[in-house]
Amino acid sequence: MVKAIRVHEPGSAEVLIYEDIELPSPGEGQVQIRHRAIGVNFIDIYRRTGAYPADYPFIPGHEAAGEVVAVGAGVKDFVEGDRVAYVGPLGGYSAMRNIAAGDLLRLPKSLTFSQGAVAMLKGLTAQYLLRRTFRVKAGHRVLVHAGAGGTGQLLCQWASALGAKVIATVGSKEKIEIARKAGARDIILYSEENFVDRVRDITHGKLCDVVYDGVGRATFPASLDCLRPMGMFVSFGSASGPIEAFDLGLLTLKGSLYVTRPSLFSYIARRKDYENMAEDLFRAIKRGHVVIEEPQSFPLSEARLVHEALESRRTSGAMVLVP
């Protein structure tokens, strides 16, 4: 028996139940790992509330890091004792789990388990957003909403290292310095300022090449007014609620804009892409272009409190659960 958090029905953080589960030996092609740190992300909240469907009961969590403790038949790439990390199928909120070997990556020795756990989903999200969805280059004007958040900080860091002019929005005065330290050249306190007007002022009317938005309903459709003609709006999350259906003609009126709603899991569906993206991320970390700070740590048993804090958007930076 191992400890895990399970969800038996959709609802508030109260449905996160800390309980014992049975864990069989790893099956063919599987690896059994002992989690040392488990990443916490907004997608976990979407799963818990039922916004993203799952079969009940389920164990939340899509990213973690730990050690291999056993391997199933046919596994050749991993052995007991290997340090690994992953972003993959549900099952992360547990002391131990079985997972397909193809979902695992070797964790560089330069990263702690906690850093590895939060580097996966957020780091690879930043990678595909900046390097594949819209390939950011020197001179591009980039707007990052929630620039003090876990993914927001990585986007600011990496985009700045690529030579982009980064503008970030934040929700409180306390978060201004966090976004600035992450590399944002200009910070907009959107709770007190009109971010569209400020973007116009900052760019002298040239507007932005791309907007990265993990906020959702609260920043749309105003974000479209921050884009130059034929610019791209990238919606990769909905912390304030999902963006509702809108008239596509709006994109024509605002300058033949592009809008996309990508998912990390589409980008890592092929093993080779997964490996290449991770290699690019780890290279950026090694060069100092991306800094993975030690995240805030909480016991796995306190998952409810962590969800409540994240859901209320009171947090900054990344958080992990520790079994």
Secondary structure as a PSIPRED ss2 file (coil, helix, strand):
# PSIPRED VFORMAT (PSIPRED V4.0)

   1 M C   1.000  0.000  0.000
   2 V E   0.000  0.000  1.000
   3 K E   0.000  0.000  1.000
   4 A E   0.000  0.000  1.000
   5 I E   0.000  0.000  1.000
   6 R E   0.000  0.000  1.000
   7 V E   0.000  0.000  1.000
   8 H C   1.000  0.000  0.000
   9 E C   1.000  0.000  0.000
  10 P C   1.000  0.000  0.000
  11 G C   1.000  0.000  0.000
  12 S C   1.000  0.000  0.000
  13 A H   0.000  1.000  0.000
  14 E H   0.000  1.000  0.000
  15 V H   0.000  1.000  0.000
  16 L E   0.000  0.000  1.000
  17 I E   0.000  0.000  1.000
  18 Y E   0.000  0.000  1.000
  19 E E   0.000  0.000  1.000
  20 D E   0.000  0.000  1.000
  21 I E   0.000  0.000  1.000
  22 E C   1.000  0.000  0.000
  23 L C   1.000  0.000  0.000
  24 P C   1.000  0.000  0.000
  25 S C   1.000  0.000  0.000
  26 P C   1.000  0.000  0.000
  27 G C   1.000  0.000  0.000
  28 E C   1.000  0.000  0.000
  29 G C   1.000  0.000  0.000
  30 Q E   0.000  0.000  1.000
  31 V E   0.000  0.000  1.000
  32 Q E   0.000  0.000  1.000
  33 I E   0.000  0.000  1.000
  34 R E   0.000  0.000  1.000
  35 H E   0.000  0.000  1.000
  36 R E   0.000  0.000  1.000
  37 A E   0.000  0.000  1.000
  38 I E   0.000  0.000  1.000
  39 G E   0.000  0.000  1.000
  40 V C   1.000  0.000  0.000
  41 N C   1.000  0.000  0.000
  42 F H   0.000  1.000  0.000
  43 I H   0.000  1.000  0.000
  44 D H   0.000  1.000  0.000
  45 I H   0.000  1.000  0.000
  46 Y H   0.000  1.000  0.000
  47 R H   0.000  1.000  0.000
  48 R H   0.000  1.000  0.000
  49 T H   0.000  1.000  0.000
  50 G C   1.000  0.000  0.000
  51 A C   1.000  0.000  0.000
  52 Y C   1.000  0.000  0.000
  53 P C   1.000  0.000  0.000
  54 A C   1.000  0.000  0.000
  55 D C   1.000  0.000  0.000
  56 Y C   1.000  0.000  0.000
  57 P C   1.000  0.000  0.000
  58 F E   0.000  0.000  1.000
  59 I C   1.000  0.000  0.000
  60 P C   1.000  0.000  0.000
  61 G C   1.000  0.000  0.000
  62 H C   1.000  0.000  0.000
  63 E E   0.000  0.000  1.000
  64 A E   0.000  0.000  1.000
  65 A E   0.000  0.000  1.000
  66 G E   0.000  0.000  1.000
  67 E E   0.000  0.000  1.000
  68 V E   0.000  0.000  1.000
  69 V E   0.000  0.000  1.000
  70 A E   0.000  0.000  1.000
  71 V E   0.000  0.000  1.000
  72 G C   1.000  0.000  0.000
  73 A C   1.000  0.000  0.000
  74 G C   1.000  0.000  0.000
  75 V C   1.000  0.000  0.000
  76 K C   1.000  0.000  0.000
  77 D C   1.000  0.000  0.000
  78 F C   1.000  0.000  0.000
  79 V C   1.000  0.000  0.000
  80 E C   1.000  0.000  0.000
  81 G C   1.000  0.000  0.000
  82 D C   1.000  0.000  0.000
  83 R E   0.000  0.000  1.000
  84 V E   0.000  0.000  1.000
  85 A E   0.000  0.000  1.000
  86 Y E   0.000  0.000  1.000
  87 V E   0.000  0.000  1.000
  88 G C   1.000  0.000  0.000
  89 P C   1.000  0.000  0.000
  90 L C   1.000  0.000  0.000
  91 G C   1.000  0.000  0.000
  92 G C   1.000  0.000  0.000
  93 Y C   1.000  0.000  0.000
  94 S E   0.000  0.000  1.000
  95 A C   1.000  0.000  0.000
  96 M E   0.000  0.000  1.000
  97 R E   0.000  0.000  1.000
  98 N E   0.000  0.000  1.000
  99 I E   0.000  0.000  1.000
 100 A E   0.000  0.000  1.000
 101 A H   0.000  1.000  0.000
 102 G H   0.000  1.000  0.000
 103 D H   0.000  1.000  0.000
 104 L E   0.000  0.000  1.000
 105 L E   0.000  0.000  1.000
 106 R E   0.000  0.000  1.000
 107 L C   1.000  0.000  0.000
 108 P C   1.000  0.000  0.000
 109 K C   1.000  0.000  0.000
 110 S C   1.000  0.000  0.000
 111 L C   1.000  0.000  0.000
 112 T C   1.000  0.000  0.000
 113 F H   0.000  1.000  0.000
 114 S H   0.000  1.000  0.000
 115 Q H   0.000  1.000  0.000
 116 G H   0.000  1.000  0.000
 117 A H   0.000  1.000  0.000
 118 V H   0.000  1.000  0.000
 119 A H   0.000  1.000  0.000
 120 M H   0.000  1.000  0.000
 121 L H   0.000  1.000  0.000
 122 K H   0.000  1.000  0.000
 123 G H   0.000  1.000  0.000
 124 L H   0.000  1.000  0.000
 125 T H   0.000  1.000  0.000
 126 A H   0.000  1.000  0.000
 127 Q H   0.000  1.000  0.000
 128 Y H   0.000  1.000  0.000
 129 L H   0.000  1.000  0.000
 130 L H   0.000  1.000  0.000
 131 R H   0.000  1.000  0.000
 132 R H   0.000  1.000  0.000
 133 T H   0.000  1.000  0.000
 134 F C   1.000  0.000  0.000
 135 R C   1.000  0.000  0.000
 136 V C   1.000  0.000  0.000
 137 K C   1.000  0.000  0.000
 138 A C   1.000  0.000  0.000
 139 G C   1.000  0.000  0.000
 140 H C   1.000  0.000  0.000
 141 R E   0.000  0.000  1.000
 142 V E   0.000  0.000  1.000
 143 L E   0.000  0.000  1.000
 144 V E   0.000  0.000  1.000
 145 H C   1.000  0.000  0.000
 146 A C   1.000  0.000  0.000
 147 G C   1.000  0.000  0.000
 148 A C   1.000  0.000  0.000
 149 G E   0.000  0.000  1.000
 150 G H   0.000  1.000  0.000
 151 T H   0.000  1.000  0.000
 152 G H   0.000  1.000  0.000
 153 Q H   0.000  1.000  0.000
 154 L H   0.000  1.000  0.000
 155 L H   0.000  1.000  0.000
 156 C H   0.000  1.000  0.000
 157 Q H   0.000  1.000  0.000
 158 W H   0.000  1.000  0.000
 159 A H   0.000  1.000  0.000
 160 S H   0.000  1.000  0.000
 161 A H   0.000  1.000  0.000
 162 L C   1.000  0.000  0.000
 163 G C   1.000  0.000  0.000
 164 A C   1.000  0.000  0.000
 165 K E   0.000  0.000  1.000
 166 V E   0.000  0.000  1.000
 167 I E   0.000  0.000  1.000
 168 A E   0.000  0.000  1.000
 169 T E   0.000  0.000  1.000
 170 V E   0.000  0.000  1.000
 171 G C   1.000  0.000  0.000
 172 S C   1.000  0.000  0.000
 173 K H   0.000  1.000  0.000
 174 E H   0.000  1.000  0.000
 175 K H   0.000  1.000  0.000
 176 I H   0.000  1.000  0.000
 177 E H   0.000  1.000  0.000
 178 I H   0.000  1.000  0.000
 179 A H   0.000  1.000  0.000
 180 R H   0.000  1.000  0.000
 181 K H   0.000  1.000  0.000
 182 A C   1.000  0.000  0.000
 183 G C   1.000  0.000  0.000
 184 A C   1.000  0.000  0.000
 185 R C   1.000  0.000  0.000
 186 D E   0.000  0.000  1.000
 187 I E   0.000  0.000  1.000
 188 I E   0.000  0.000  1.000
 189 L E   0.000  0.000  1.000
 190 Y C   1.000  0.000  0.000
 191 S C   1.000  0.000  0.000
 192 E C   1.000  0.000  0.000
 193 E C   1.000  0.000  0.000
 194 N C   1.000  0.000  0.000
 195 F H   0.000  1.000  0.000
 196 V H   0.000  1.000  0.000
 197 D H   0.000  1.000  0.000
 198 R H   0.000  1.000  0.000
 199 V H   0.000  1.000  0.000
 200 R H   0.000  1.000  0.000
 201 D H   0.000  1.000  0.000
 202 I H   0.000  1.000  0.000
 203 T C   1.000  0.000  0.000
 204 H C   1.000  0.000  0.000
 205 G C   1.000  0.000  0.000
 206 K C   1.000  0.000  0.000
 207 L C   1.000  0.000  0.000
 208 C E   0.000  0.000  1.000
 209 D E   0.000  0.000  1.000
 210 V E   0.000  0.000  1.000
 211 V E   0.000  0.000  1.000
 212 Y E   0.000  0.000  1.000
 213 D E   0.000  0.000  1.000
 214 G C   1.000  0.000  0.000
 215 V C   1.000  0.000  0.000
 216 G C   1.000  0.000  0.000
 217 R H   0.000  1.000  0.000
 218 A H   0.000  1.000  0.000
 219 T H   0.000  1.000  0.000
 220 F C   1.000  0.000  0.000
 221 P C   1.000  0.000  0.000
 222 A H   0.000  1.000  0.000
 223 S H   0.000  1.000  0.000
 224 L H   0.000  1.000  0.000
 225 D H   0.000  1.000  0.000
 226 C H   0.000  1.000  0.000
 227 L E   0.000  0.000  1.000
 228 R E   0.000  0.000  1.000
 229 P E   0.000  0.000  1.000
 230 M E   0.000  0.000  1.000
 231 G E   0.000  0.000  1.000
 232 M E   0.000  0.000  1.000
 233 F E   0.000  0.000  1.000
 234 V E   0.000  0.000  1.000
 235 S E   0.000  0.000  1.000
 236 F C   1.000  0.000  0.000
 237 G C   1.000  0.000  0.000
 238 S C   1.000  0.000  0.000
 239 A C   1.000  0.000  0.000
 240 S C   1.000  0.000  0.000
 241 G C   1.000  0.000  0.000
 242 P C   1.000  0.000  0.000
 243 I C   1.000  0.000  0.000
 244 E C   1.000  0.000  0.000
 245 A C   1.000  0.000  0.000
 246 F C   1.000  0.000  0.000
 247 D C   1.000  0.000  0.000
 248 L C   1.000  0.000  0.000
 249 G H   0.000  1.000  0.000
 250 L H   0.000  1.000  0.000
 251 L H   0.000  1.000  0.000
 252 T H   0.000  1.000  0.000
 253 L H   0.000  1.000  0.000
 254 K C   1.000  0.000  0.000
 255 G C   1.000  0.000  0.000
 256 S C   1.000  0.000  0.000
 257 L C   1.000  0.000  0.000
 258 Y E   0.000  0.000  1.000
 259 V E   0.000  0.000  1.000
 260 T E   0.000  0.000  1.000
 261 R C   1.000  0.000  0.000
 262 P C   1.000  0.000  0.000
 263 S C   1.000  0.000  0.000
 264 L H   0.000  1.000  0.000
 265 F H   0.000  1.000  0.000
 266 S H   0.000  1.000  0.000
 267 Y H   0.000  1.000  0.000
 268 I C   1.000  0.000  0.000
 269 A C   1.000  0.000  0.000
 270 R C   1.000  0.000  0.000
 271 R H   0.000  1.000  0.000
 272 K H   0.000  1.000  0.000
 273 D H   0.000  1.000  0.000
 274 Y H   0.000  1.000  0.000
 275 E H   0.000  1.000  0.000
 276 N H   0.000  1.000  0.000
 277 M H   0.000  1.000  0.000
 278 A H   0.000  1.000  0.000
 279 E H   0.000  1.000  0.000
 280 D H   0.000  1.000  0.000
 281 L H   0.000  1.000  0.000
 282 F H   0.000  1.000  0.000
 283 R H   0.000  1.000  0.000
 284 A H   0.000  1.000  0.000
 285 I H   0.000  1.000  0.000
 286 K H   0.000  1.000  0.000
 287 R H   0.000  1.000  0.000
 288 G C   1.000  0.000  0.000
 289 H C   1.000  0.000  0.000
 290 V C   1.000  0.000  0.000
 291 V C   1.000  0.000  0.000
 292 I C   1.000  0.000  0.000
 293 E C   1.000  0.000  0.000
 294 E C   1.000  0.000  0.000
 295 P C   1.000  0.000  0.000
 296 Q E   0.000  0.000  1.000
 297 S E   0.000  0.000  1.000
 298 F E   0.000  0.000  1.000
 299 P E   0.000  0.000  1.000
 300 L H   0.000  1.000  0.000
 301 S H   0.000  1.000  0.000
 302 E H   0.000  1.000  0.000
 303 A H   0.000  1.000  0.000
 304 R H   0.000  1.000  0.000
 305 L H   0.000  1.000  0.000
 306 V H   0.000  1.000  0.000
 307 H H   0.000  1.000  0.000
 308 E H   0.000  1.000  0.000
 309 A H   0.000  1.000  0.000
 310 L H   0.000  1.000  0.000
 311 E H   0.000  1.000  0.000
 312 S C   1.000  0.000  0.000
 313 R C   1.000  0.000  0.000
 314 R C   1.000  0.000  0.000
 315 T C   1.000  0.000  0.000
 316 S C   1.000  0.000  0.000
 317 G E   0.000  0.000  1.000
 318 A C   1.000  0.000  0.000
 319 M E   0.000  0.000  1.000
 320 V E   0.000  0.000  1.000
 321 L E   0.000  0.000  1.000
 322 V E   0.000  0.000  1.000
 323 P C   1.000  0.000  0.000
